Amino acid sequence: LPERERAELKRRKLLLEVTLKSYWIRKGSAFSTAVARPETELTPEMISTGSWRRLPFKPYNFSSLGLPPTCGHLHPLLKVRSELRQIFLEMG
């Protein structure tokens, strides 16, 4: 369509422009059908047999924060303090 007609149809909301993208995917040099899981722990058996030399290991992530604690508990002295406070509040 000419630019003028296209602008008129857009203004009247009778034209919707859509952009289509396509990608070509090819097999790379490291393509494999089997999923190789790297080792995460070094065991004493691996050290004694020397098998750790030919096994792939998962790299360490030293910047991760780790798991947050699941729950917490009040300190015993804080429990006593809250009980005493509750007693005094009930007494007025």
ZICOR-V157449 format. One line per field, one symbol per residue. psi: psi as a letter, one per 40 degrees, with the letter a starting at -180 (. if undefined). burial: 1 if it has 24 or more other C-alpha atoms within 12 Angstrom, else 0. A space follows every 50 residues. Layout:
# ZICOR-V157449
psi=???
burial=???
This chain:
# ZICOR-V157449
psi=iidddddddddefehhhhhhiiihhihadehiehhhhiidihidddddee eddeihihiigeeieahiidiiiiiddddddddddddddde.
burial=00000000000000000000000000000000000000000000000000 000000000000000000000000000000000000000000
